[in-house]
Each structure stands twice: as C-alpha cells, then as structure tokens.
C-alpha cells in the first residue's frame, strides 16, 4: 500500500527551508570567524587613532566599543542558532528514545499513523506458535475488509498496546517506534515509501494461562505476573481493570478512561503501580541475610513488642501483644510471618547489606525519600531485541530507602515491608521470587520474545542458598504453621510441591467521585497569626479507612521451579484470603497446560506435537488473513 504525503508536503518543505537557512547562517558565521582570525594582525584603530595612544584611552574609543558590541552580538546570535538547531535535532532524532511524553503522544504524528497503515503487520503468536492461538491476527469482516483482531482483547491490551497512549508491543515490534519514518525530503519528492515487510512474532506468553489470569481477576483490582525463573520468560502478565482496543479508537472514550483515577484502566498495574509489599518483602530481607551469612540468626518475639530505638513506636506482629513466638530462627519466622523477627534482622544487617541485596534483585536504592518516589522507568531490566521493545514494557523502578545514617526504626520497618519499602511493583516482586527459584541462584532478565537467548541480570545468591530459601518458602504452603497451607492443601495432596509468601499491607487511598472516578478535593485555608486567610488551596480527601491489599508470591514445583508468580489484589484483605487462592488456581492451570515440567520422554513427545512457528513465514504470507 502506497503512502500519500499531500497533507504533509508543505510542512516538510518548510522544514527543509528552515534547516537550509540554519545551515547557511552557520556557514556564514564560520566564514566570518575564519576571516576575523586571518585579519587579527590588522589594528582597526590605525585609521582613527595614533599608535602611541595609551591603552586606557584606546579602550574607551567608540570604534573599540563598537567592535566589542559586534563581537558580543555575533557570539550571542551563534549561541541562539545552535540552541535552536540543538532542539530541532533532539526532537527529530532523540526524543523518541528518551522522552516519555513524546512517546505517549507519538500516535498523533501523521507519519506514524500512515506508516502503521502502509502495510499489514505480522501476526503475534503465543509461545505455542499455533495460528489458532494467535494474540493478534487479521480477519475479513462482513464487508470483506481486512481488519486487525485481538482474540483476548482486554486480557492482552496492556501488553500489546494501541495506537494511542504509551507504546505497547504492537508499535514496538512493527516499525512505528523503530524510527523507520519517512524523512522530510522523501515527503517533498513524493517518494513511494513502503514499510519493510514485517515478520510474525512468537511471544513467551501462554494464551490460555493469560486468559486464566484475566478470569481470576475479574471484578477485582490488581495484577498477576507469572515468569519462568530458569529462562526469564514471561508466561502471563495481566492488570485489572483493563479496557478494550475499541475504546482507544474513540477519542472521547479515551479521554474518559484517562480521567478515571479510581480504576485507572489505562495503567498496567503489573508494571506501573507502586504498592506496599507487606510481608512479601521479608523474602528480600531473608535473601540479604543469606548473602551476609546471617541465616542462623535468632531473635525474641515477645508480647512487649520490639523497640528499635528509644522513643520509637513499638513493633508488634499482626495479632498485637497476643501474638508471641518466643525465641525463633529464620525458617519458623518466615513460616509464621513474624514482624518482630524481620525488624530485628534488618537492624542487625544494616543498610549496606540490604542495599547490596536489593540491587542484585533490580531494586533501586536511594538515600533521599524524594528520589525514591520519582518513578524512573527501568527498560534495562528487559532482555529484548530492540530498545523499543524494552521501552514499551519498561516497569517503574521499585525502590527503597537505605541510607547509612538511617534511623534503626525506619530500617526495622523496611525489614518487614513497611515504611520506606513501600514502592514495589508486582513485576519486581515476581523477580524477587524468580531469583530464589532459579536453581543457580541467578536473576534472569525477563523476556517476552521467545527466540531471545537467556540473559543474566545478577547472581543473587549461591545455588545452595537458593535451595535452602526455597525450602523455607515451602513451609508457607506445606508447613504445619504455614499461613497458606490450607489454600494449597489440594495441590499438595495432588503431588504438586509449592512455596510462597503471603503479604498484607494497609494503604491510604483518596475518596473518589463515583460518577467521574476523579479524586474528591476539599478547600483548605492557610491563615496568618491573626487568623486572616492568606492562601486558599485544594487538597485531596483521604478515606478514613485504609485499603488492605492482599499479596502472594508463589514458586512451583519446589524441586526445580518452572513458574514463579506475584499476585496483588487491592482491598483483598489478608494474603491467604484473596491472593493465595488466585495463585493456587493458576498453578493448577499451569499444570494442566504442561508448564510445570514433564518427564523427559513425555516432554519429547509433547515437543514433537507442537507446530513450529516460522518467523520467516511473513515474507511469503504477508497478506494472510484468517476467515
């Protein structure tokens, strides 16, 4: 399909004239500078002043002052020219790589839209490579028109994206975000440009598991992330509430969705929402202890609680003074989720050891709380074929504060997932579980393109330490006192060994308008000492009741894990009540899909039955349309 550039021809021509004019001005300035350098020996005052005139007098002559003014004007003009030209170069060549707002608005660029429509894109296949399990394909509608179709639509829209808003895999994989755009000269000359033929892409996503994750979160706010810890493959990632691709095509609907801050359907909660991790963060503290050789540390959990420092609030377990565990070690403390133990462990570890462990897990560590909240994107965590793919799925950097001069009380809160550890994403917590589930103790870079070879992000722990930590996590789902043992009892009875960690976190949330979804604000007044109003401002109204979020981290099977999972249910209550049942159901689904591993002979037979996805098929079947 040819691209027509008639509407853009005049702006393109003006752009070329502008660039040419800048180049001419720069050339003239350069010539003037060279000529000035060659005439430096000639004194401009020879014609108007004698040679023996004192230097102080010569500086005050009008000719000298005029020359200084001309030189200053020339330098200022050159600076302005190069500044303007620098801005032009930035927006034309680099903004697409570095500027998030530019990327979000790139869909409004007619060049992008015409390029996207200039040829058929490749099909997006799930990990099986089967055409009937495609995630994005073409069909003919009732009028015979070729249309792009997404069989799972709302279940995959946060991954694949649309032509509006933040770029997803559709735009990252098929050229629009790759910089393959017609240049101004091509537009003016009306060259017939064609987008290079695109190939089918096979993702690591399992369509049926993705569909099951969406079903588990139906009617809830939250997210699920499922990875293969040995390879880094993303098997499923879903955020709810979601939206439809059709919603993005209508501008009025898109604006309404964007304004809905209560449900935030446009935001991928798995990658872009910060949550307080609660007790799931004890996994990070435990890993830090193993790295420091302090896995045998014992502490006392008493009814009096733990005072991290004089004057600080006392730290109790969830049951308050009535919940007492006595003197315990790490394994039992993790099994019963003892806050006092992990608070004391964090203080003993100190900020330096916690920093080292966090960084090995991809967590950003900062000294300043304000820097920890800046929400930097983290594309470098991905194992991707292009920077466009990495940017399309870049998560918000999960962060903690662990400064050398940090108060012991603040460090104690971090130890059990509160305080300055409150900026975790579900994606990051899945990576934490993945580092432990990897048989070599390595954190593999996550990947979503199936043909990418595995890449290591960091060596988190030794293989022996990873095995010991997995055994401790197994006590949560299979131990006598495990906080999720009842939920996972059917899986244990079926011979599926698992490990995990429950988490519960209280979070302050705004009051939202039920009609618009926007936060409710109230007027506040600032008064001086006499009571006179000096300032009026709006403040978001905070709900008097905190939202209780439900977390669960999961590993299965425990001997050689093939999946790890992070589940967050907003307002779900205790981790074992809402998030753990979702995880258990998805582990069972993964077993039914053969994702938990099979004996060698069965695995070989299964692989022979799988159709082979042919990425080069696009060259000969670029216009294939499913009917």
N, C-alpha and C positions, 0 to 999 in steps of 0.2 A: 504494500500500500504506500503510495507516494505522499510525501509531506508537502502541503501548500503553505507558503510563507507570506502570502499577500498582506495580512494584517500586521505583520511584524517587519515589513520591508523598510518603511520609513524610519522607525526607531533604530533598526540595525544600521541604516545608512548614517543617521545622525551620530550613532556611537562610533562608527568608523571615522567620521569627520572630527569628532571630539578627540579621539585617540591620535589621529594625524596631527591635529593642531597642537596637542600637548607635546608630541614628538618634535614638531618644528620649533616650538618655543624652547624646548630643552636643547635642541641643536644650536639655536642662535645664542643662547646663554653660554653654552660651552665654547663656541667660537669667540664670543666676547671675552671670556676669561683667558683663552689662549692668547688673543691679541693683547690683552692687558699685560700678560706676563712677558710677552716679547718686547713691549714698549716700556717696561719698568725703569730702564735706564734714563729715559727722557723725563725731565722735570717739567710738569705742566705750568710751573710758575715762571719759567725763563722769560716768557713774553711780557709779564706784568710786574716782575719784581727782580731787583738785582741779586747777584749771587751771595753777597755778604750780608744779606738781611738776617737779623737774629731769628733763631728758631721759634722763640715765643711769639714774635710778630708774625712769622710766616704761618703759624697755626691759626691765627685769627683772621687771615685774609679771606675774603668772600670766595675766591676761587678754591681755596683749600676746603672750606666748609662745604661748598657745593659738591666737590668731589667725594667728600665723606658721605654726604647725603645720598648721592647717586649710588655709591658702593653699598650703603646700608639698604637702600631700596631694592637694589639688584639681589642682594642676599635674601631679603625677606620674600621677594617675589619667587625666587628659586625654591625657597622652603615651602611656600604655599603650593607651587606647582607640583613638587614631588609629594607633598602630603595628599593632595587631591588624587594624583596618579596612584599613590600607595593604597588609598581607599578603594579605588577602582579595581586594582589588582587583587586586593583582599576579597572583595565581594564576588569578583568574577572567578577566582581560582581557589580560594582557601575557605570561604565561608561554609561551603557545603561539607567540609571536613570537620570544622571546629565550632561552628555557631549553631547551637541547638534551636534557637528561634528561627533562623534561616532555614534549617532542615524541616521544621514543622510547617513552614509556610511555602515550601518549595512546590507544593502541589498547585499553587496559584500561577506558577510560571507556565505560560502557554507552550514554551519549548518542551517542558517536561510532559505536559499533557499530550501534545502532538506526538512526541516520541513514544510515549506509552501506548498510544493508539495506532502507531505506524505499522505494527506487526503483531502477530499472535505470540503470546508469551509461552514459555514451556509449561508443561504440567508439573504440579508439585505433588509428589508421591510420598506416601508414608514409608516406613522402614521396610515393609514387605516388598515394595516395588510393584505391587499389583495395581493394574489400572482401575479395577473396580473399588479400590480403597484409596483413590486419589483424594488429596485435600483441596486441590484447585485444578479445574479442568475446563474444557469448552463443551458446550452443547448447542444444538439448534433449538431455538424456541418455536412457538406455534406459528410464527410468521416466517420461519426459515432463517432468521438472523442468528449469527454466531455470537453467543454470549458467554462471558466468564462466569463460572459457577463454583460455589463453595459448599460442598455437601454438609459440612458440620457448621458452617457459618459462624454462629455466636460462640461455638466451642473453640474456634481457631482464629477469630478475628484479631485478638491481641497479639498473636504470633505473626500472622500474615499481613495485617495492617490493611489500610485502604489508601485511596489517592488523596485523602485529607489527613491533617494532623501529623503526628510522629511517623516516620517511615517504618514500615514493617518489612517482612521478608519479600513480599511481592516487589516492592520498589528497590530493595537492596539487591535482589538476585537478578532482576531483569532490566538493568541498564539505566533506569531513571536516576538512581542515586550514584551511578558509577562515573558520571562526568561525560558520558557519550552523548553530548548535546551538540546541535548544530551551532557553529560559530557565526558571528555577525557577517563575515564575508560570504559564507555559504548562503545565508539568508538573502543578502543583496543580489548575489548572482543567480538566485533561484535554482540552486543545485538540487537535484533529486536525491535526497539522502534516504538511506534505508538503515534501520536499526539492524545490527548484526544478528544473525539467526540465534535464537536462544535455545538452550538445552533443557530437557526435563531435569528436575532436581529431586533427588531422593533424600528425604529428611530422616532423622533418627526417631521422630515421633511415631508412636504406635497409635493408629487411628482409633482402635477400639478402646485402648486404655485412656486416650484423651477424651473420648466420648463418655467413658465411665466416670472420669474425674468431674466432668461437667454435670452429670446426673447426680453425683454425690453432693455437689454444692448448690443444687437447685433450691431456690428460695432462701439462700444464705449469702452473707457477705464474707468473702475470704479468698483463699488461694491454695493451690496444690502444686508442688514441684516434685517430679519423680526423675531420678537420674540412675544411670548405670555407673557405679563408683569405680569400676575397673577401667572403663574407657572414657568416661565423661559424657556419654551420650545422654541427651535429654529425651526421655521416653514420653513424658507428658508434662504440660505446664498450662494451668488454667486459672483464670481470675474471674470472680463473680461479684457483683453484677457485670454483665457483658452487654454487647449491643450487636446489631445486625449490620452487615455490609450495606444493605439498602438504606439504613439510617444515615450513613455517611454520604450518600448521594444527594440527599435533600439538605440544603444549607440551613433552613430554618430548624429542622430536626437536629442537625449537628450542633447548632448554637445552643439549643435547649439542653442537649446532653452535656455539653461543655460547661454549662452553668450549674448543673446538678452536682453540688459538692457533697451532698449527703450520700448518694450512691456512687458517685464518681465512676460511671460506667466506661469512660474513655481511658481510664488509668489501669494499667496492668499491675494489679496488686502484688503479684509474684515478684516483679522486678522493681516497682516504683513506689511502694508504700513502706513507710517506716512503722515497725511495731515494737513494743516492749516484749522481749523474748521470754521473760519469766524464767522458770526453772530449766527450760531447754538450754539456756546459756551455761548451766552448770557443766554441760558437756565440754565447753571451751575451757572452763576453769580446770576440769579434770585433765584435759589434754595438756594444759600448761604444767600441771603438777607432774605428769609423767615425763614431760620434756626436761623438767628440773630435777628428776629423781626423787620426788617427794610423794610418790604414790602410796607410801605406807604411813603417812601422817594420820594421827588420831586426834580428835578434839571432843570436848564435852558439850552435849546438848542438854541444857537444864531448863527447869521451869522459870528460872530467873532471867533467861534470855542471854544474849551476848552484847556486851558493851564494847564497841570498837575503840572508843576514846571517851575520856571524861566529858560529861555534858551532852553527849550524843544520844539520840533515841535508841532505845533497846531494840534488838533484832530478835524476833520470835519466829517460830515455824508457823505454818498456816493455821494450825489449831490453837495458837496462842500459848499461854503458860501451861495449858493442859497437855500439850504435845511435847513429850520428853523422850529422848532416845538414849540418854546416858553417854558413856564414852564409846564412840564408834569410829570405824575406819571408813575409807572412801567407798568401798563396794556397797556397804549397807546404807551409807548416807545417800548415795545416788539412787539406790533402790527405793528408799522411803522419801526421797526428795527433801533432805534436811537443809533448811536455810542456814541455820547456825553453823553447821559444819563448813559449808562452802564460803560463808562470810569470813570465817576464821582462816580458812585455807587461802583465800585471796590476799588477806593481810599478810600472811606469812610468806606467800610467794613474792609479793611486792610488785610494783608497777612494771619494772623492767622485764620480768619473766612473763607477765601477762601480755605485754606489748609484743614480745617475740612470738608467742604462740598465736596471737590474733593475726599478726601479719602473715604467718605461714598459712593461715586459713583464708586469706584475702580480705581481712577486715582492716579498715583504715584506723590508725591510732593517732590521736591528737592530744595536745596539751591544753588547748583552748576549747571550751564547750561550744563557742560560736562557730569555730571552724568545723567542728564535728557535725554541725547541723546544716552545712552548706549544700549537701545533696549532690556532690560531684558524680557525674556518670563514670562508669568503670568498663569501657569497652575492652580494655587489655586483658580482662579475665577470660575472654572467649577464645576458643580455638576455632578460627573462622578463615575462610578462603580470601575474604576481602575485608577492608576496613569498613565498607558499607554494611556488611552483614553484622560485624561486631557492634557498630553504632546502632543498628536497628534494634538489637536486643540488649543494649548496654544497661545493666542494672544500676540503680542508685547505690553508691558505695555505702555498705554497712560500716558504722563507725562506733568507737568507744573513746572515752577519755581516760588516759592512764598516764598522768604526769608524775614526775619524780617527787614533787612536793605535794602530792595529792593527800587529802586527809584520810586517815585509816577508815573512817566511817564511810566515805564515798567509795573507797576501794572495796570495802566489805559489801556494799550494795551491788557493785559490779559483779562480784563473785557469784551471786545467785540471780543475775539477770535483771537487776533494777537500776535505778539511778542513771548514771552515765553510760549504761549499756543499752539504752532504750532506742537505738537506731538500727534495728536489724530488719532485713527483708526476708521473706520466705525463701527466696533463692539462695541467700547467704547461709541460712540455717540448713538447707539441703546440702550445701557444700561442706559444712562442718561435719555432718553425718557421713558424707562421701569420703572425707579424708580418713575417717576411722574405719569405714567399711572396705577401703582399698587394702588388699592383702599385703601390699608392700608399704603401707602407711603413707602413701603419696596422695596429694590432692591433684587430681587430673583437671585440666582445663575443660570446662563444659563445651560441648559442641552440638550443633543441630544439623550439620551437613554430614550425611552418613559416610561419604568417601574420604573424610578427613582422617589422617592418621592420628592416634592419640598423642597428646602433649601434656607434659607435667608442669604444674604451676609451682609446687613446692613439696619438699619432703617434710611432712607434718610430724610424724613420729616414726619409730622403727617398726618393722613388721611384727616383732614380738610385742611391743607396746600396743600396737593396733589390735592384735588378737586379745590381749588382756582387757582393753577397754570395751571391745565388743562383748566379751563375756560378762562384764559388768552391766552393759546395756541390756543384755539378755535377761538379767534379773528383774527388770522393769516389766517385761511382758510374760516372763515364765517363772519368776521367783515367788516365794511364799508371801512376801510382803510387797510385791511389785504393784505400783499404782495403776498399771494397765493389765494386770494378769487376767481379770475376769473378761475383759473385752477380747483378748487374744486367746482365751482358753479353747475355743473351737478350732483355731488354726493350729495350736499346739497339739491338740488331740488328733488332728489330721496329719501330723508329722512335719509341719512347716515351722522351723525354728526361726524366731524373730528376736529383735532387740529394739529398744526405743527409749524415749523420754517424754513424759508429759510436761506440760507447762501451762501456767495460768498467770495472766497479767491484767492488772487494772489500769485503765487508761481514761484520762479526762477527755471528754468529747463535747463539741458545741451542741447547742439546741438548733435543730434545722426546721425551716419552714416546710410543713408537709406538702404544700402545693408546688413550690418552686424548687425545693431542695437546697436553697441557699441558707447559710448560717444566719440565725437571728441576732440582731445587734441591738444594743441599748445605748442611750445617750448618757455620757458621763461628763462631769464638770470638774474642772480644776479651779480651786479658789485660792486667793492670797490669804494673808494672816487676818485680814479684816472681814473675810467671808465673801469678798467680791469675786464674781466669776471672771477669770482671766482666760479660760480656754474651754471650748466645748469639743468633744470628740466622740466617735462611735467605738464601742467595744463589743466583741463577740460574746454572746451569752453562753456560759458554760453550764452543762447539765449538772444538777446537784448529785446525780447518781453516776458513778464511774461505770464505764463499759468493761465487762470481764471477758477477755479474749481467751480462746481455747487453742492450745498448741499441741502438736505431737510430731516428734521425729521418729523415723522407723527405718530399720535395716532388715533385709531378708534375702535369702536364707542366711543364718548367722555364720555357718561354717565358711562359705565362700559367697559373700553377698553379691547379688545381681541387681538389686534395686535399693535405693535409699529414697526417703520421702520426707518432705516437710509439709505439714498441714496447719493452716491457721483458719479458725472460724471466729469472726468478730461477734462478740456478745454471746459466745457459746458456753461460757461458764468454765468449769474445771476441764483440764485437758482430757481426762479419761471419759468425760461425759459427751463431748461433741467431736473433737478432732481425732481421738483414738479410734472410734468406730469407723470413721471415714477411711483412715489409714488401713484398718483391718480389712475392710471391704475391697480396697484397691489392691492389697497384697493378694487376696483371693482371686481377684480378676487377673492379676499378673500371672498367677499360677495357671489359670485356665488358658491364658494366651501363650504359655510356654516361655515366659520371660524370666522365670526363676531358675532356669537351667535344667537340662535333661541329661540322662546317662549318655556316654559317647555314641553308642550305636543308634539310639533314638535321635540324638542331635544330628547325626549324619543323615539319617533317613529324612528328617524334617527339612534339612537344608536342601536336599535334592528335590523336594517337592515345591520349594519356593521358586516362583518365577524370577528371572534375573532382570532387574531394571537396567535399561540401556540408555545411559545419558546421551549417547550419540544418536539415538533414535530421532532426535529433534531435527537433524539435518534432512532426513528423508520423509519425516511425517510431521513437519511443522504445522500443517494445516489440518491435522487430525481433529475431528470433532465427534464426541460421543453422542449418540442419538438416544 
